[in-house]
Amino acid sequence: MDKQHFLISRTDGIGDAILTLPLAGALKKEFPNCKISFLGRTYTKAIVKACVHIDEFVNFDEVKEDLVSELKRLQANTIFHVFPQKAIAFAAKAAGIQTRIGTARRWYMIQSVNKPLFYSRKKSELHEAQLNLKMLQAMKVKSDYSLSEIAQLYGVKTLELPTKLEAQLDKRKTLLVLHPLSHGSALEWPTSSFGGLIDLLPEDDFQVIITGTQKERDAMADQLPWAKKNVLDFTSSLSLDELFSLCAHADALIAASTGPLHMAAAAGTVALGLYSPKQPIWPKRWQAIGANADYLVCKTHPENGALPFTPQEVFLKLKEMLLARETKS
């Protein structure tokens, strides 16, 4: 069994891909000599290639037109359908992958997998990463991991900070990344509240780095104090590799439940997530997992779609987390 070749299929979002990396870490623990390939999307390539447990990245966007041939080329003998996709499920069967693991909750999965799993993600109170690891039940190895155990399974490499970014950072200060928007993937804290938080941060102690896309920059244009001397505008200027590296080298990051939050947590950065208590978008399912990750959750789900934390609440939580990290070290 030690010479297994596992293929992990996860072709959705950046945060989803990050929370799947611990599955690769667990497989390497159980089968030290195995090979692990990861089938993902172009925009997750940098994330996956930063994981020491994964030996090969297969770009679904490049091979989807001839997927059966690509899966035959890989010669994997086990596939984990972490994110079920009909085309991938049938292609894996047609390619002759010996062991095909997936939840039997869709008709095409029932017809295509031969190691069906019978549990629901939608109704579960487990974390997303725990649900991913639950798929190991099919291999008859340990599948019940605590969040603290999962934090040790990412296997993220030391990421080098590009010179062009390093030259702009004042490492005498606490480097705080703020990623205010989420492409609509999560409930968000109002951008004006991020502005209020920036106003609370002592300029001599914090360097604030704001990230996001150009479209998000346009949406935030009048909401943030861009002109403050301790604020850097990195919106629309970073590749995913650079953003991941920045998240790893920062002292802290604050965001809603979105990809950069999980990047920072996986890299060991202080990662403060802002959440609603409503299932299934609550922290029980989607909190960032990491040695220095934590969250704030509001008492009731905001009907207006805006998380109601005050800047003071977030600032106090941030200071608490930074102090906890210092105490650990």
C-alpha positions as CSV (number, residue, x, y, z in Angstrom):
1,M,0.0,0.0,0.0
2,D,3.0,2.4,0.5
3,K,3.4,2.8,-3.3
4,Q,-0.1,4.2,-3.8
5,H,-0.6,7.1,-6.3
6,F,-3.4,9.2,-5.0
7,L,-5.3,11.9,-7.1
8,I,-7.1,14.6,-5.1
9,S,-9.8,16.3,-7.2
10,R,-10.8,19.8,-5.9
11,T,-11.7,22.2,-8.7
12,D,-13.5,25.0,-6.8
13,G,-12.2,28.0,-4.8
14,I,-8.9,29.1,-3.3
15,G,-10.0,28.6,0.3
16,D,-11.5,25.2,-0.6
17,A,-8.2,24.1,-2.1
18,I,-6.2,25.3,1.0
19,L,-8.6,23.3,3.3
20,T,-7.9,20.2,1.2
21,L,-4.1,20.3,1.6
22,P,-4.4,18.6,5.0
23,L,-5.8,15.6,3.2
24,A,-2.5,15.3,1.4
25,G,-0.6,15.7,4.6
26,A,-2.6,12.9,6.2
27,L,-2.1,10.6,3.2
28,K,1.7,11.2,3.4
29,K,1.6,10.2,7.1
30,E,-0.3,7.0,6.4
31,F,1.5,6.1,3.2
32,P,5.0,7.8,3.4
33,N,6.1,6.5,0.0
34,C,3.0,7.4,-1.9
35,K,2.7,9.9,-4.8
36,I,0.0,12.6,-4.6
37,S,-1.3,14.5,-7.6
38,F,-3.9,17.3,-7.3
39,L,-6.4,18.2,-9.9
40,G,-7.3,21.8,-9.6
41,R,-8.0,25.1,-11.4
42,T,-5.5,27.6,-12.8
43,Y,-6.1,30.1,-10.0
44,T,-5.3,27.5,-7.3
45,K,-2.0,26.3,-8.8
46,A,0.2,28.6,-6.6
47,I,-1.5,27.4,-3.5
48,V,-1.2,23.7,-4.3
49,K,2.4,23.9,-5.5
50,A,3.3,25.5,-2.2
51,C,2.4,22.2,-0.4
52,V,5.3,19.8,0.2
53,H,2.9,16.9,0.3
54,I,1.8,17.2,-3.3
55,D,4.0,15.9,-6.0
56,E,2.2,17.1,-9.1
57,F,-0.4,19.7,-10.0
58,V,-2.7,18.9,-12.8
59,N,-4.5,21.9,-14.3
60,F,-8.1,21.0,-15.0
61,D,-8.5,24.1,-17.2
62,E,-5.8,22.8,-19.5
63,V,-6.8,19.1,-19.7
64,K,-10.6,19.2,-19.4
65,E,-11.1,18.7,-23.1
66,D,-9.2,15.4,-23.0
67,L,-9.6,14.4,-19.4
68,V,-9.7,10.7,-19.8
69,S,-6.4,10.6,-21.6
70,E,-4.8,12.8,-19.0
71,L,-6.1,10.6,-16.1
72,K,-4.7,7.5,-17.9
73,R,-1.4,9.3,-18.3
74,L,-1.3,10.0,-14.5
75,Q,-1.7,6.3,-13.7
76,A,-3.2,7.1,-10.3
77,N,-4.8,4.1,-8.6
78,T,-7.0,6.1,-6.2
79,I,-9.0,9.3,-6.7
80,F,-10.6,11.3,-4.0
81,H,-13.6,13.3,-5.4
82,V,-13.4,16.0,-2.7
83,F,-15.5,18.4,-4.9
84,P,-17.8,16.1,-6.9
85,Q,-17.9,17.0,-10.6
86,K,-19.9,14.8,-13.1
87,A,-17.3,15.1,-15.9
88,I,-14.4,14.2,-13.6
89,A,-16.3,11.4,-12.0
90,F,-17.1,9.7,-15.3
91,A,-13.7,10.4,-16.7
92,A,-12.0,8.7,-13.7
93,K,-14.1,5.6,-14.2
94,A,-13.4,5.6,-18.0
95,A,-9.7,6.0,-17.3
96,G,-9.8,2.8,-15.2
97,I,-8.7,4.4,-11.9
98,Q,-9.0,1.4,-9.6
99,T,-10.3,3.0,-6.4
100,R,-12.8,5.9,-6.8
101,I,-13.9,7.5,-3.6
102,G,-16.7,10.0,-3.2
103,T,-19.9,10.8,-1.3
104,A,-22.9,8.9,-2.8
105,R,-25.3,11.8,-2.7
106,R,-25.5,12.6,-6.4
107,W,-26.7,10.2,-9.1
108,Y,-23.5,10.5,-11.1
109,M,-21.4,9.7,-8.1
110,I,-23.5,6.6,-7.3
111,Q,-22.8,5.5,-10.9
112,S,-19.1,6.3,-11.0
113,V,-17.5,5.6,-7.6
114,N,-16.8,2.2,-6.1
115,K,-15.9,3.3,-2.6
116,P,-19.0,5.4,-1.7
117,L,-19.2,7.4,1.4
118,F,-22.5,8.2,3.1
119,Y,-22.4,11.5,4.9
120,S,-23.8,14.9,4.2
121,R,-21.6,18.1,4.1
122,K,-24.6,20.4,4.0
123,K,-26.1,19.2,7.3
124,S,-22.8,18.4,9.1
125,E,-21.5,20.4,12.0
126,L,-17.9,19.4,11.2
127,H,-15.4,21.8,9.7
128,E,-14.8,21.7,6.0
129,A,-11.3,20.3,6.5
130,Q,-12.6,17.6,8.8
131,L,-15.1,16.6,6.2
132,N,-12.3,16.4,3.6
133,L,-10.3,14.1,5.9
134,K,-13.4,12.0,6.6
135,M,-13.0,10.6,3.1
136,L,-10.1,8.6,4.5
137,Q,-12.7,6.3,5.9
138,A,-12.6,4.6,2.6
139,M,-8.9,3.8,3.1
140,K,-9.6,2.4,6.6
141,V,-7.0,4.7,8.2
142,K,-7.4,7.5,10.7
143,S,-10.1,10.0,9.5
144,D,-11.1,11.9,12.6
145,Y,-8.8,14.8,13.1
146,S,-9.1,17.7,15.6
147,L,-8.6,21.2,14.3
148,S,-5.3,21.5,16.1
149,E,-4.1,18.3,14.4
150,I,-5.2,19.6,11.0
151,A,-3.2,22.8,11.6
152,Q,0.0,20.6,11.5
153,L,-1.0,18.9,8.2
154,Y,-0.8,21.8,5.7
155,G,2.8,21.3,4.7
156,V,3.2,24.9,3.3
157,K,6.7,25.6,2.2
158,T,8.7,28.6,3.3
159,L,7.6,31.3,0.8
160,E,10.0,33.8,-0.5
161,L,8.9,37.4,-0.5
162,P,9.5,39.1,-3.9
163,T,12.0,41.9,-3.7
164,K,9.6,44.4,-5.2
165,L,7.3,43.8,-2.2
166,E,9.9,43.5,0.5
167,A,11.4,46.9,-0.5
168,Q,8.0,48.6,0.4
169,L,7.6,47.0,3.8
170,D,8.7,48.5,7.1
171,K,9.6,45.5,9.1
172,R,10.1,47.6,12.2
173,K,6.3,47.8,12.4
174,T,3.6,45.2,12.7
175,L,2.7,44.3,9.2
176,L,-1.1,44.0,9.0
177,V,-2.9,42.9,5.8
178,L,-6.5,43.9,5.4
179,H,-8.6,42.1,2.8
180,P,-11.9,43.8,3.1
181,L,-14.0,42.3,0.3
182,S,-14.6,38.7,-0.7
183,H,-16.1,38.6,-4.3
184,G,-19.4,38.0,-2.6
185,S,-18.3,34.6,-1.2
186,A,-18.9,35.6,2.4
187,L,-20.7,38.1,4.6
188,E,-18.5,41.1,4.8
189,W,-17.5,43.7,7.4
190,P,-18.4,47.1,6.0
191,T,-15.4,48.8,4.3
192,S,-16.1,51.9,6.4
193,S,-15.5,49.8,9.5
194,F,-12.1,48.7,8.1
195,G,-11.4,52.4,7.7
196,G,-12.4,53.0,11.4
197,L,-10.0,50.2,12.4
198,I,-7.1,51.8,10.4
199,D,-7.8,55.1,12.3
200,L,-7.4,53.2,15.6
201,L,-4.0,51.7,14.7
202,P,-1.0,53.7,15.9
203,E,0.9,54.9,12.8
204,D,4.3,54.3,14.4
205,D,3.5,50.7,15.3
206,F,1.5,49.4,12.3
207,Q,2.0,49.3,8.6
208,V,-1.4,48.5,6.9
209,I,-1.4,46.7,3.6
210,I,-4.7,46.7,1.7
211,T,-5.3,43.9,-0.8
212,G,-8.0,43.1,-3.4
213,T,-8.8,43.3,-7.1
214,Q,-9.1,46.5,-9.1
215,K,-12.8,46.2,-9.1
216,E,-12.7,45.9,-5.3
217,R,-10.4,48.9,-5.1
218,D,-13.0,51.0,-7.0
219,A,-15.7,49.9,-4.7
220,M,-13.6,50.9,-1.6
221,A,-12.3,54.2,-3.1
222,D,-14.2,56.5,-0.7
223,Q,-14.3,54.2,2.3
224,L,-10.6,53.9,3.4
225,P,-7.9,56.4,4.4
226,W,-5.6,55.6,1.5
227,A,-3.5,58.7,2.1
228,K,-2.3,57.8,5.6
229,K,1.5,57.4,5.7
230,N,1.3,53.9,7.2
231,V,-1.1,52.6,4.5
232,L,0.1,50.7,1.4
233,D,-2.3,50.0,-1.5
234,F,-1.5,46.6,-2.9
235,T,-4.9,46.2,-4.6
236,S,-4.8,44.9,-8.2
237,S,-1.0,44.6,-8.1
238,L,-0.4,41.1,-6.8
239,S,-0.3,37.7,-8.4
240,L,-1.7,34.8,-6.4
241,D,1.9,33.7,-5.7
242,E,2.7,37.2,-4.4
243,L,-0.4,37.4,-2.3
244,F,0.3,34.1,-0.7
245,S,3.8,35.1,0.0
246,L,2.7,38.4,1.5
247,C,0.2,36.6,3.7
248,A,3.0,34.3,5.0
249,H,5.4,37.2,5.7
250,A,2.8,39.5,7.4
251,D,2.4,39.6,11.1
252,A,-1.4,39.5,10.8
253,L,-4.3,39.5,8.4
254,I,-8.0,40.4,8.9
255,A,-10.7,39.3,6.5
256,A,-14.1,37.7,6.2
257,S,-14.3,34.0,5.3
258,T,-12.3,34.2,2.1
259,G,-9.2,32.7,0.4
260,P,-6.5,35.1,1.8
261,L,-7.7,34.4,5.4
262,H,-7.0,30.6,4.9
263,M,-3.7,31.4,3.2
264,A,-2.5,33.3,6.2
265,A,-3.7,30.7,8.6
266,A,-2.0,27.9,6.7
267,A,1.3,29.8,6.7
268,G,1.1,30.3,10.5
269,T,0.3,34.1,10.4
270,V,-2.1,35.6,12.9
271,A,-5.3,35.3,11.0
272,L,-8.5,36.9,12.3
273,G,-11.7,35.9,10.6
274,L,-15.0,37.7,10.8
275,Y,-18.1,35.5,10.7
276,S,-21.9,35.2,11.0
277,P,-23.3,32.5,13.3
278,K,-25.6,31.2,10.7
279,Q,-25.1,27.6,9.4
280,P,-23.5,26.7,7.0
281,I,-21.5,29.9,6.7
282,W,-20.6,29.9,10.4
283,P,-17.0,29.4,11.8
284,K,-17.8,25.9,12.9
285,R,-17.7,25.0,9.2
286,W,-15.3,27.7,7.7
287,Q,-13.1,29.1,10.4
288,A,-9.4,29.5,9.4
289,I,-7.3,26.7,10.9
290,G,-3.8,27.5,12.0
291,A,-1.5,27.8,15.0
292,N,-2.3,31.5,15.2
293,A,-5.8,31.7,13.7
294,D,-9.0,32.8,15.5
295,Y,-12.3,34.5,14.8
296,L,-15.0,36.9,15.9
297,V,-18.6,35.8,15.4
298,C,-21.6,38.1,15.8
299,K,-24.4,37.0,18.2
300,T,-27.1,37.0,15.6
301,H,-27.1,36.7,11.8
302,P,-27.2,40.2,10.3
303,E,-30.3,40.6,8.2
304,N,-28.7,43.5,6.2
305,G,-25.8,41.3,5.2
306,A,-23.1,43.4,7.0
307,L,-21.2,42.0,9.9
308,P,-21.8,44.4,12.9
309,F,-18.5,44.4,14.7
310,T,-17.2,47.7,15.9
311,P,-13.6,48.8,15.0
312,Q,-12.8,48.7,18.7
313,E,-13.9,45.1,19.0
314,V,-11.7,44.0,16.1
315,F,-8.7,46.0,17.3
316,L,-8.9,44.5,20.8
317,K,-9.2,41.0,19.3
318,L,-6.2,41.7,17.0
319,K,-4.1,42.9,20.0
320,E,-5.1,39.8,22.0
321,M,-4.0,37.5,19.1
322,L,-0.7,39.3,18.5
323,L,0.1,39.0,22.2
324,A,-0.8,35.3,22.3
325,R,1.6,34.7,19.4
326,E,4.4,36.5,21.2
327,T,3.8,34.5,24.3
328,K,4.1,31.2,22.3
329,S,7.4,32.3,20.8
